[in-house]
Amino acid sequence: MRSNDDIEPRFAFAFQVTAMVEQPIHIGHSGATELSFTPIVGGSVDGPRLQGTVLPGGGDWARLRRDHVFELDARYLIRAHDGAVIDIVNRGFWAGSPEVVAALDAGEDVSPDAYYFRTQPVFRTDAAVHAWLTRTVFFGVAYDELHEGHIRIKFYEVL
């Protein structure tokens, strides 16, 4: 009989979201952080567990802390290929050196190894066929591709 100490989490790729974004909107400073909003204007969802589109109208509220870490709080909608609507709240962190930030701001292509960009999504839907999303833990590995007008996130389900 195996003990609980022997159980190691596994994960599997579920799908990828490519979120089309507009330029961030500077909102202002609040104490020790700077707040901005990045509109999400569309995109695609593709993978073995889910396919569809990202609906326009969502966005990502980002707080830049004094330690140069962005706290991310994105919320947007996905329309699955079968027409079901899925709400996603995706929180996480982006951290990179000032040099990486400057390179990205200049529109340069930066290796994803140069920064940390991870998320923790939570999904909501009343579509029975997609209920698995609402009872599964996920993590996202994200990639800045702002020079191409989008952010790509690969979502993995924890098994």
N, C-alpha and C positions, 0 to 999 in steps of 0.2 A: 504494500500500500504506500502511495506517495504522500509525503507531507505537503502542507501548504507552502513550505519553504522551497520546494522543488518547482513550483509553478512559475514559469517565466512568461511575461507577456509576449505575444507575437503581434505582428501587424501585417496588413495587406493593403496594397493600393486599391482605392475605391473609385476615384474619379479626379479629374482636374478641372478647375475653374480658371478661365482666362477672363478677367474683369477689365473691360475697357473703362479708362478713367480720364477725367479732365484734369487740368492743372489745379493743384491745391489752392484753397482760399484761406488766407490768413485771417484768423478771428481775433487773436490778441493774447495778451499775457494774463495769467491768473496765478498769482503767487509765484511759485518756483517753476511754473511750466508755461509753455507757449502752445496755444491751441490752434489747430487748422482743420479744415474739412476738405476731403477729396471726393468729388462727385463720382459715382459709378453710373455709367451711361449705357451699359449693355455688356454683352460678352457671350461666352459659350461654356458649356459643361460637357465633358466627354470622358468616358471611362467604362470599365467593365460593369460597374454597379449603377451608374446614372448618366443619362444624356439629356441635354436640354439647352436652354438659353438663360442668360442673366438678364433680368428685366431692368430697364432704366429707372432711376429714381432713388437708388440707394446711395450710400456713402460711407466714408471712413473718417471718424473723428480721431485725430492723432494729437497726443500730448507729448511735446518734446520736453524731457526733463533736463535738469542741470548736468546730469552725467552723460548727456548726448544719447540717451535711449528714448525711442519713441514707444509710448504705450498706445496701442491701436485698438479701436472699437468700431468695427465695421458692421453694417446691417444692410442687407439687400435681399431681393427675392429671386428665386430660380423658378422658371417654368419648365417642368420635366417634359420629355418628348411625348408623353401621353396627355399633356395639358394640366396636370396637377401643379399647384403652386406650393413652393417650399420656402419658408422663411429661414434665413440664416443670420445668426448673430456670431460674429467671428472676432474674438479678442486675441491679442498677442503682443509680441515685442519685435522691434527692429532695432538692431544695435550695430554700429560700425564706426570706424575711426573717422576723424574729421577729414582725412584725405579721401576716404571712400565717399563720404557725403558730398564733398566738393566735386569729385568725378561724376557722381550721379547727377548732381545739379547742373553740371556742364553737358549732360546728355551722353556721356561716355558709357560704353559697354563695360560693366564691372562683373567680374566673376562672382557667382553666388558664394564661393568659399571665403570671400572678403568681408562678409557681414553675416549676422545672425538674424533670420526672419522666420519666426515660427508662430503658429496660431492655434487656438483652441475653439473650434466651431461647435455650436449647438444648433440643431435643426428642429423646426416645428412644421407639421402639416397634418391635415386630417385625412389625407389620401391613404387608404389602407395598404396599397401596394408599396408605399414609401415609408410606412411606419417604422421600418428597421432603422431609419435615420434618427428617429426620436428616442431610441433606446440603445444606441451604440455610442461609445466614446471614440472620438476622432482627434487627430492632430493634423495640422497643415504645415507643409514645408513650402515657403513662398519665395518668389523670385521677382526682384525689381526689374521690370522691363519698361520703365516709364518713358525712355527714349523712343519706344515703339507705341506708347500710349496705353499700355496695359500692365497689369500685375497678374502673374500666374501663380496659382496655389495648387499643389498636389495634396489631396486629402487621403489619409490612411486611416483605416478602421483598426482599432485595437481589438484583437481576438481573444 
